[in-house]
């Protein structure tokens, strides 16, 4: 099993949808563009949002266990995936790539 690097590549903020549908909240997503997480195999990295992890964990599991070429060549790097969290107000796009480094 391998480690996976998870890089935050984009974070959107749909304030119009927030105003129209969301109840006011004090603290929203604190993930930042450029932030990097390392998954030790299929284990959720420390500091990773639970909702984001739910959206990507199956892909991390597949890649960490040697999976590649997901969805018939969808990605240029066959050992990677681009996944977004399921927050419709603040979607975050994550680039996930299997590393050559073995998990602990």
C-alpha distances in whole Angstrom, upper triangle without the diagonal:
4,7,10,13,16,19,23,25,28,29,32,35,37,40,43,40,40,44,44,42,40,42,42,39,39,35,33,30,29,26,28,27,25,23,20,17,13,11,9,6,8,11,14,15,19,22,20,23,22,24,22,18,20,20,17,14,14,13,11,9,10,9,5,5,7,10,13,17,17,21,22,22,22,21,22,18,16,13,15,17,20,21,24,24,27,29,32,34,32,29,26,24,21,19,15,13,10,10,9,9,6,6,9
4,7,10,13,16,20,22,25,27,30,33,35,38,41,39,38,42,43,41,39,40,40,37,37,33,31,28,27,24,25,24,22,20,16,14,11,9,7,5,9,11,13,14,17,20,18,21,21,23,20,17,19,20,16,14,14,13,10,9,10,8,5,7,8,10,12,16,16,20,21,20,21,19,19,16,15,11,12,15,18,19,22,22,25,28,31,32,30,27,24,22,18,16,12,10,7,6,6,6,4,5,9
4,7,10,13,16,19,22,24,27,30,33,35,38,36,35,39,40,38,36,38,37,34,34,30,28,25,24,20,21,21,19,17,13,10,7,6,5,5,8,9,11,10,14,16,15,18,19,20,18,15,18,18,14,13,14,12,9,10,11,9,6,9,10,13,14,17,17,21,22,21,21,19,19,16,15,12,12,14,16,17,20,20,23,25,29,30,27,24,21,19,15,14,10,9,6,5,7,6,6,5,8
4,6,10,13,15,18,20,23,26,29,32,34,33,32,36,37,35,33,35,35,32,32,28,26,22,21,18,18,18,16,14,10,8,6,5,7,7,8,10,10,10,13,15,13,16,17,18,15,13,16,15,12,11,12,10,7,9,10,7,6,10,11,12,13,15,15,18,20,19,18,16,17,13,13,10,9,11,13,13,16,17,20,22,25,27,24,21,18,16,12,10,7,5,4,5,9,9,9,9,12
4,6,10,12,15,17,21,24,27,30,32,31,30,34,35,34,32,33,33,30,30,26,24,20,19,15,15,14,12,10,7,6,5,6,9,10,11,12,11,10,13,14,12,15,17,18,14,13,16,15,12,12,14,12,9,12,13,10,10,14,14,15,15,17,17,20,21,20,18,15,16,13,14,11,9,11,12,13,15,16,20,21,24,25,22,19,16,13,10,8,6,5,6,7,10,10,12,12,14
4,7,9,12,14,17,20,23,26,29,27,27,30,32,30,28,30,29,27,26,23,20,16,15,12,12,11,10,8,6,5,6,7,11,12,12,12,11,9,12,12,10,12,14,15,11,10,14,13,10,11,13,11,9,12,14,11,12,15,16,16,16,17,16,19,21,19,18,15,16,14,15,12,10,10,9,10,11,12,16,17,20,21,18,15,12,10,6,6,5,7,9,10,14,14,16,14,17
4,6,9,11,15,18,21,24,27,26,25,29,30,29,27,29,28,26,25,22,19,15,14,10,10,8,6,6,5,6,9,11,14,16,15,16,14,12,14,13,11,13,16,16,12,13,16,14,12,14,16,14,12,16,17,15,15,19,19,19,18,19,18,20,22,20,18,15,16,14,16,14,11,11,10,10,11,13,16,17,20,20,16,14,10,8,5,5,7,9,12,13,16,17,19,18,20
4,6,8,11,14,17,20,23,22,22,25,27,26,24,26,25,23,22,19,16,12,11,8,7,5,5,5,6,8,12,13,17,18,18,17,15,13,15,13,11,12,15,14,11,12,15,14,12,15,17,15,14,18,19,17,18,22,22,21,20,21,20,21,24,22,19,17,18,17,19,17,14,12,10,10,9,11,14,14,17,16,13,11,7,6,5,7,9,12,15,16,20,20,22,21,23
4,7,10,14,17,20,22,22,22,25,27,26,24,27,26,24,24,21,18,15,14,10,9,5,6,8,9,12,15,17,20,21,20,21,18,17,18,17,14,15,18,17,13,15,18,15,14,17,19,17,16,20,21,19,20,23,23,22,21,21,20,21,23,20,17,15,16,16,18,17,13,12,9,10,10,12,15,15,17,17,13,11,8,6,6,7,10,13,16,18,21,22,24,24,26
4,7,10,13,16,18,18,18,21,23,23,21,24,23,22,22,19,16,13,13,10,8,6,8,10,12,14,17,19,23,24,23,23,20,19,20,17,15,15,18,16,13,16,18,15,15,18,20,18,18,22,23,21,23,26,26,24,23,23,21,22,24,22,19,17,18,19,21,20,16,14,11,11,9,11,14,13,14,14,10,8,6,5,7,9,13,16,19,21,25,26,28,27,29
4,7,10,13,15,15,15,18,20,19,18,20,19,18,18,16,12,10,10,8,7,6,10,11,14,15,19,20,24,25,23,23,20,19,19,16,14,13,16,14,12,15,17,15,15,19,21,19,20,23,24,23,25,28,28,27,26,25,23,24,27,25,21,20,22,22,24,23,19,17,13,12,9,10,12,11,11,10,7,6,4,6,9,12,15,18,22,24,27,28,29,28,30
4,7,9,12,12,12,15,16,16,15,18,18,17,18,16,12,11,12,11,11,10,13,15,17,19,22,23,27,28,26,26,23,22,22,19,17,16,18,16,14,17,19,16,17,21,23,22,22,26,27,26,27,30,31,29,28,27,25,25,28,26,23,22,23,24,26,25,22,19,15,14,10,11,12,10,9,8,5,5,6,9,12,15,18,21,25,27,31,31,33,31,34
4,6,9,9,9,11,13,14,13,15,15,14,15,14,11,10,12,12,12,12,16,17,20,21,25,26,29,30,28,28,24,24,24,20,19,16,19,16,15,19,20,18,20,23,25,24,25,28,29,29,30,33,34,32,31,31,28,28,31,30,26,25,27,28,30,29,25,22,18,17,13,13,13,10,9,6,5,7,9,12,15,18,21,25,28,30,34,34,36,34,36
4,5,6,6,9,10,11,11,14,14,14,16,15,12,13,15,15,16,16,20,20,23,24,28,28,32,33,31,30,27,26,27,23,21,19,20,18,17,21,21,19,21,25,27,26,27,30,31,31,32,35,36,34,33,32,29,29,32,31,27,27,29,30,31,31,27,24,20,18,15,14,13,10,8,5,6,9,11,14,18,21,24,27,31,33,37,37,38,37,39
4,5,5,6,9,10,10,12,12,13,15,14,12,13,16,17,17,18,22,22,25,27,30,31,35,35,33,32,29,28,28,25,23,20,22,20,19,23,24,22,24,27,30,29,30,33,34,34,36,38,39,37,36,36,33,33,35,34,31,30,32,33,35,34,30,27,24,22,18,17,16,13,11,7,9,12,14,17,21,24,27,31,34,36,40,40,41,39,41
4,5,5,6,9,10,13,13,15,17,18,15,17,19,20,21,21,25,26,28,30,33,34,37,38,35,35,31,31,31,28,26,23,25,22,22,25,25,24,26,29,31,31,32,35,36,36,38,40,41,39,38,37,34,33,36,35,32,32,34,35,36,36,32,29,25,23,20,19,17,14,11,9,11,14,17,20,23,26,29,33,36,38,42,43,44,42,44
4,5,5,6,7,11,12,14,17,17,14,15,19,19,20,21,25,25,28,28,32,32,35,36,33,33,29,29,29,26,24,21,22,19,19,23,22,21,24,27,28,28,30,32,33,34,35,38,39,36,36,35,32,31,34,34,30,30,33,34,35,34,31,27,24,21,18,16,14,11,8,6,10,12,15,18,22,25,28,31,34,37,41,41,42,40,42
4,5,5,5,8,8,10,13,13,11,13,16,18,19,20,24,24,27,27,31,31,34,35,32,31,28,28,28,24,22,19,20,18,18,22,22,21,24,26,28,29,30,32,34,34,35,38,39,37,37,36,33,33,36,35,32,32,34,35,36,35,31,28,25,22,18,16,14,11,9,6,9,12,15,19,22,25,28,31,34,37,40,40,41,39,41
4,6,6,8,8,11,14,15,14,16,19,21,22,23,27,27,30,31,34,35,38,39,36,35,32,32,31,27,26,23,24,21,22,26,26,25,27,30,32,32,33,36,37,38,39,42,43,41,40,40,37,36,39,39,35,35,37,38,39,39,35,32,28,26,22,20,18,15,13,10,13,16,19,22,25,29,31,35,38,40,44,44,45,43,44
4,6,9,11,14,17,18,16,18,22,23,24,25,29,29,32,32,36,36,39,40,37,36,33,33,33,29,28,24,25,22,23,26,26,24,28,30,32,32,34,36,37,38,40,42,43,41,40,39,36,35,39,38,35,35,38,39,40,39,35,32,29,26,22,20,18,15,12,10,14,17,20,23,26,30,32,36,39,41,45,45,46,44,46
4,7,10,12,16,16,15,17,20,22,24,25,28,28,31,31,34,33,37,37,34,33,30,31,30,27,25,22,22,19,20,24,23,22,25,28,29,30,31,34,35,36,37,39,41,38,38,38,34,34,37,37,33,34,37,37,38,37,34,30,27,24,20,18,16,13,10,9,13,15,19,22,25,28,30,34,37,40,43,43,44,41,43
4,6,8,12,13,11,14,17,19,21,23,26,26,28,28,31,31,34,35,32,31,27,28,27,24,22,19,19,17,18,22,21,21,24,26,28,29,30,32,34,34,36,38,40,38,38,37,34,34,37,37,33,34,36,37,37,36,33,29,26,23,19,17,15,11,10,8,11,14,17,21,24,27,29,33,36,38,42,41,42,39,41
4,6,10,12,11,15,18,20,23,25,28,27,30,29,33,32,35,36,33,32,28,29,28,24,23,20,20,18,20,23,22,23,26,28,30,31,32,34,36,37,37,40,42,40,40,40,37,37,40,40,37,37,39,40,40,39,35,32,29,26,22,19,17,14,13,11,14,17,20,23,26,30,31,35,38,40,43,43,43,40,41
4,7,9,10,13,16,19,21,23,27,26,29,29,32,32,35,36,34,32,28,28,27,23,23,19,20,19,21,24,24,24,27,29,31,32,32,35,37,37,38,41,42,41,41,41,38,38,42,41,38,37,40,40,41,39,36,33,30,27,23,20,19,15,15,12,14,17,20,23,26,30,31,35,38,40,43,42,43,40,41
4,6,7,11,13,16,18,21,25,23,26,26,29,29,32,33,31,29,25,25,23,20,19,16,17,16,18,21,21,22,24,26,29,30,30,32,34,35,35,38,40,39,39,39,36,37,40,40,36,36,38,38,39,37,34,31,28,25,21,18,17,14,15,12,13,16,18,22,24,28,29,33,35,37,40,39,40,37,38
4,7,10,12,15,17,21,24,22,25,25,28,29,31,33,31,29,25,24,22,19,19,16,18,17,19,22,23,23,25,27,30,31,30,33,35,35,35,38,40,39,40,40,38,38,42,41,38,37,39,38,40,38,34,32,29,26,23,20,19,16,17,14,14,18,19,23,24,28,29,33,35,36,40,39,39,36,37
4,7,8,12,14,17,20,18,21,21,24,25,28,30,28,25,21,21,19,15,15,13,15,15,16,18,20,20,22,24,27,28,27,29,32,32,32,35,37,36,36,37,35,35,39,38,35,34,36,35,36,34,31,28,26,23,20,17,17,14,16,13,12,15,16,19,21,24,26,29,31,33,36,35,36,33,33
4,6,9,12,15,18,16,19,19,22,23,26,28,25,24,20,19,18,14,13,11,13,12,13,16,17,17,19,21,24,25,24,27,29,29,29,32,34,33,33,34,31,32,35,34,31,30,32,32,33,31,27,25,22,19,16,13,13,10,12,10,8,11,12,16,17,21,23,26,29,30,34,33,34,31,32
4,6,9,12,14,13,15,15,19,19,23,24,22,21,17,16,15,11,10,8,11,10,10,13,15,15,16,18,21,21,21,24,26,26,26,29,31,30,30,30,28,29,32,31,28,27,29,28,29,27,24,22,19,16,13,11,12,9,12,10,7,9,9,13,14,17,19,22,25,26,30,29,30,28,29
4,6,10,12,10,13,14,17,19,22,24,22,20,17,15,13,10,10,9,12,13,12,14,17,17,18,19,23,22,21,24,27,26,26,29,31,30,30,31,29,30,33,32,29,27,29,28,29,27,24,22,20,18,15,13,15,13,15,13,10,12,11,14,14,17,19,22,24,25,29,28,29,27,28
4,7,9,7,10,11,14,16,19,21,20,18,15,13,12,9,8,8,12,12,10,12,15,15,15,17,20,19,18,21,24,22,23,26,27,27,27,28,26,27,30,29,26,24,25,24,26,24,20,19,16,15,13,11,14,12,15,14,10,11,8,11,11,14,15,18,21,22,25,25,26,24,25
4,6,6,9,11,15,17,21,23,22,21,17,15,15,12,11,12,15,15,13,15,18,17,17,19,22,21,20,23,25,23,24,27,28,28,27,28,26,28,30,28,25,23,24,23,26,24,20,19,16,15,14,13,16,15,17,15,12,12,9,11,11,13,15,18,21,22,25,25,27,25,27
4,6,9,12,15,18,21,23,22,22,19,16,17,14,13,14,17,17,14,16,19,18,17,19,22,20,19,23,24,22,23,27,27,26,25,26,24,26,28,26,23,20,21,21,23,22,18,17,14,14,13,13,17,16,17,16,12,12,9,9,9,11,14,16,20,20,24,24,26,25,27
4,6,10,13,16,19,21,21,21,18,16,16,14,14,15,19,19,15,17,20,19,17,20,22,20,18,22,23,21,21,25,25,25,24,25,24,26,28,25,23,20,20,19,22,20,17,16,14,15,15,16,19,18,20,20,16,15,11,11,10,10,13,14,17,18,21,21,24,23,25
4,7,10,13,17,19,19,18,15,12,12,11,10,12,16,17,14,15,18,17,16,18,21,19,17,20,22,20,20,24,24,24,24,25,24,26,28,26,24,21,22,20,22,20,17,16,15,15,14,15,18,18,20,20,16,15,11,11,10,11,12,14,17,17,20,20,22,20,22
4,7,10,13,15,16,15,13,10,11,10,10,13,16,17,14,14,17,17,14,16,18,16,14,17,19,17,16,20,21,21,21,23,22,24,26,24,22,19,20,18,20,17,15,15,14,14,15,15,19,19,22,22,18,17,13,12,9,10,10,11,13,13,17,16,18,17,18
4,6,10,12,12,11,9,6,8,8,7,11,13,15,12,11,15,15,13,13,16,15,12,15,17,15,14,18,19,19,20,22,21,24,26,24,23,20,21,19,20,17,14,14,14,14,15,15,18,19,22,22,19,17,14,13,10,10,9,11,12,12,16,14,16,14,15
4,6,9,10,9,9,6,9,10,10,13,15,17,14,12,16,16,13,13,15,14,10,13,15,13,11,15,16,17,18,21,20,23,25,24,22,20,21,18,19,15,14,15,15,15,17,17,20,22,25,25,22,20,17,16,12,12,9,10,10,9,12,11,12,10,12
4,6,6,6,6,5,9,11,10,13,13,16,13,10,14,14,11,10,12,11,8,10,12,11,9,12,14,15,17,20,19,22,24,23,22,20,21,18,18,14,13,14,15,15,16,16,19,21,24,25,23,20,17,16,13,12,10,10,9,10,13,11,11,8,10
4,6,5,8,7,10,13,13,16,16,18,16,13,16,17,14,12,14,13,10,10,13,12,8,11,14,15,18,21,20,24,26,25,24,22,23,20,20,16,15,17,18,18,20,20,23,24,28,29,26,24,21,20,16,16,13,12,10,10,12,10,8,5,7
4,6,9,10,13,16,14,17,17,19,17,13,15,16,13,10,11,11,8,7,10,9,5,8,10,12,15,18,17,21,23,22,22,20,22,19,17,14,14,15,17,17,20,20,22,25,28,29,27,24,22,20,17,16,12,11,9,10,11,10,8,5,8
4,7,9,12,15,13,15,14,16,14,10,12,13,10,7,8,9,6,5,8,9,6,8,11,12,15,18,16,19,22,22,21,20,22,19,18,14,14,14,16,15,17,17,19,22,25,27,25,22,20,19,15,15,12,12,11,12,14,13,12,9,11
4,6,9,12,11,13,12,14,13,10,12,14,11,8,11,12,9,8,12,12,10,12,15,16,19,21,20,23,25,25,24,23,25,22,21,18,17,17,18,17,18,17,19,21,25,26,24,22,20,19,16,16,13,14,13,14,16,15,13,10,11
4,7,9,7,9,9,11,10,7,9,12,10,8,11,12,9,10,14,14,12,15,17,18,20,22,20,23,26,26,24,23,25,22,22,18,17,16,17,15,16,14,16,18,22,23,20,19,17,17,14,15,13,14,14,15,18,17,16,12,13
4,6,6,9,10,13,11,9,12,14,12,11,14,14,11,13,16,15,13,16,19,19,21,23,22,25,27,27,25,23,25,22,22,19,17,17,17,16,16,15,18,19,23,23,20,19,16,16,13,14,12,14,14,15,17,15,15,12,13
4,6,9,10,13,12,11,14,16,15,14,17,18,15,16,20,19,17,20,22,23,25,27,26,28,31,30,28,26,28,25,26,22,20,20,20,18,18,17,19,20,23,23,20,20,17,18,16,17,16,17,18,18,20,18,18,15,15
4,6,9,12,11,10,14,15,15,14,18,18,16,18,21,20,19,22,25,25,26,28,26,29,31,30,28,26,28,26,27,24,21,20,19,17,17,15,17,17,21,20,17,17,15,16,14,16,16,18,19,20,23,21,21,18,18
4,6,9,7,7,10,11,11,11,15,15,13,15,18,18,17,20,22,22,23,25,23,25,28,27,25,23,25,23,24,21,18,17,16,14,13,11,14,14,18,18,15,14,12,13,11,14,13,16,17,18,22,20,20,18,19
4,6,5,6,9,10,11,11,15,16,14,17,20,20,19,22,24,24,25,26,24,25,29,28,25,24,27,25,25,23,20,18,16,14,12,9,11,11,15,15,13,12,11,13,12,15,15,18,20,21,25,24,24,21,22
4,6,5,6,9,10,10,13,15,14,15,18,19,19,21,24,23,24,26,23,25,28,28,26,25,28,26,26,23,21,18,17,14,13,10,11,11,15,16,14,14,13,15,14,17,16,19,20,22,26,24,24,21,22
4,5,5,7,9,10,13,14,14,16,19,19,20,22,24,23,24,25,22,23,26,26,24,23,26,25,25,23,20,17,16,12,10,7,7,8,11,13,12,11,11,13,13,16,16,19,21,23,27,26,26,23,25
4,5,5,7,8,11,12,12,14,16,17,17,20,22,20,21,22,19,20,24,24,21,20,23,22,22,20,17,14,12,9,7,4,7,8,12,13,11,9,8,9,9,12,12,16,18,20,24,23,23,21,23
4,5,5,5,9,10,9,11,14,14,14,17,19,18,19,21,18,20,23,23,21,20,23,21,21,18,16,14,13,10,10,8,10,12,15,17,15,13,11,12,10,13,12,15,16,18,22,21,21,18,20
4,6,6,8,10,10,12,14,15,16,18,20,19,20,21,18,19,23,23,21,21,24,23,22,20,17,15,14,11,10,8,9,11,14,17,15,13,13,13,13,15,14,17,18,21,24,24,23,20,22
4,6,8,9,10,12,13,14,16,18,19,17,18,19,15,16,20,20,18,18,21,20,19,18,15,12,11,7,7,5,6,10,12,15,14,11,11,11,10,12,12,15,17,20,23,24,23,21,23
4,6,5,6,9,10,11,12,14,16,14,15,16,13,15,18,18,16,15,18,17,16,14,12,9,9,6,8,7,10,13,15,18,16,13,11,10,9,10,9,12,13,16,20,20,20,18,20
4,5,5,6,9,10,10,12,14,13,15,17,14,16,19,20,18,17,20,19,17,15,13,11,12,10,11,11,13,16,18,21,19,16,15,14,12,13,10,12,13,16,19,19,18,15,18
4,6,5,6,9,10,11,13,11,13,14,11,13,17,17,16,16,19,18,16,14,12,11,12,11,13,13,14,17,20,23,21,18,17,16,14,14,11,13,13,16,19,19,18,17,19
4,5,5,6,8,10,11,9,10,11,9,11,14,14,13,13,16,14,12,10,9,7,9,8,11,12,14,18,20,23,21,17,16,14,11,11,8,10,10,14,16,17,17,16,19
4,5,5,6,8,10,9,11,13,11,14,17,17,16,14,17,14,13,10,9,9,11,10,13,13,16,19,22,24,22,18,16,14,11,10,7,8,8,11,14,14,14,12,15
4,6,5,6,9,8,11,14,12,15,18,18,17,17,19,17,15,12,12,12,14,13,16,16,18,21,24,26,24,21,19,18,15,14,11,11,10,13,15,15,13,12,15
4,6,5,7,5,8,10,9,12,14,15,15,14,17,14,12,9,10,10,13,13,16,17,19,23,25,28,26,23,21,18,16,14,11,11,9,13,14,15,14,14,17
4,5,5,5,6,9,9,13,14,14,14,13,14,12,9,6,7,9,12,13,16,18,20,23,26,28,26,22,20,17,14,12,8,7,6,9,11,12,12,12,16
4,6,7,10,13,13,16,18,17,18,16,18,14,13,9,10,12,15,15,18,19,22,25,27,29,27,24,21,19,16,14,10,9,6,8,10,10,9,8,12
4,6,9,13,13,16,17,18,18,17,19,16,13,10,12,14,17,18,21,22,24,27,30,32,30,27,24,22,19,17,13,12,9,11,11,12,10,10,13
4,6,10,11,15,15,15,16,15,16,13,11,8,11,13,17,18,21,23,25,28,31,33,31,27,25,22,19,17,13,11,8,10,10,12,11,12,16
4,7,7,11,12,12,13,13,14,12,9,7,9,11,14,16,19,21,23,26,28,31,29,25,23,20,18,15,12,11,9,12,13,15,14,15,18
4,5,9,9,9,10,9,11,9,5,5,7,9,13,15,19,21,23,26,28,31,29,25,23,19,17,14,12,10,9,12,13,16,16,17,21
4,6,6,5,7,7,9,8,4,6,8,9,12,15,18,21,23,26,28,30,28,25,23,19,17,15,13,12,12,15,16,19,20,21,25
4,6,6,6,8,11,10,7,8,8,8,11,12,16,18,20,23,24,27,26,22,20,17,15,14,12,12,12,16,18,20,21,21,25
4,6,6,8,12,12,10,11,11,10,12,13,16,19,20,23,24,27,26,22,21,18,17,15,15,15,16,20,21,24,24,25,28
4,6,9,11,12,9,12,12,12,14,16,19,22,23,27,27,30,29,25,24,21,20,17,17,16,17,20,22,25,25,26,30
4,6,7,9,7,10,10,10,12,15,18,22,23,26,27,30,28,24,23,19,18,15,15,14,15,18,20,23,24,25,29
4,7,9,8,10,9,8,9,12,15,18,20,23,23,26,24,21,19,16,15,13,13,13,15,19,21,24,25,25,29
4,5,6,8,7,7,8,11,15,18,20,23,24,26,24,20,18,14,13,10,11,10,13,16,18,21,22,23,27
4,6,9,8,9,11,14,17,21,24,26,27,28,26,23,20,16,15,12,12,11,13,15,17,20,23,24,28
4,5,6,8,11,14,17,21,24,26,27,29,26,23,20,16,14,11,10,8,10,12,13,17,19,20,24
4,6,8,11,14,18,21,24,26,28,30,28,24,21,18,16,12,11,9,9,12,13,17,18,19,23
4,7,11,13,17,20,22,25,27,29,27,23,20,17,14,11,8,6,6,9,10,13,15,16,19
4,7,10,13,16,19,22,23,25,23,19,17,13,10,7,5,4,6,10,12,15,16,17,20
4,6,10,13,16,18,20,22,20,16,14,10,8,6,5,7,9,13,16,18,19,19,22
4,7,10,13,15,17,19,16,13,10,7,6,5,6,9,12,15,19,20,22,21,24
4,7,9,12,14,16,14,10,8,6,5,7,8,11,14,17,21,22,23,21,24
4,6,8,10,12,10,6,5,4,6,9,10,14,17,20,24,24,25,24,27
4,6,8,10,9,6,6,7,8,11,12,16,19,22,25,25,26,24,26
4,6,9,9,6,8,10,12,15,16,20,22,25,29,29,29,27,29
4,5,5,5,8,11,13,17,18,22,24,27,31,31,31,29,31
4,6,6,9,12,15,18,20,24,27,30,33,34,34,32,34
4,6,10,13,16,20,22,26,29,31,35,35,36,34,36
4,6,10,13,17,19,23,26,28,32,32,33,31,33
4,7,10,13,16,19,23,25,29,29,30,28,31
4,7,10,13,16,19,22,25,26,27,25,28
4,7,10,13,17,19,23,24,25,24,26
4,6,10,13,15,19,20,21,20,23
4,7,10,12,16,17,19,19,22
4,7,10,13,14,16,15,18
4,6,10,11,13,14,17
4,7,9,10,11,14
4,5,8,9,13
4,6,9,13
4,7,9
4,6
4
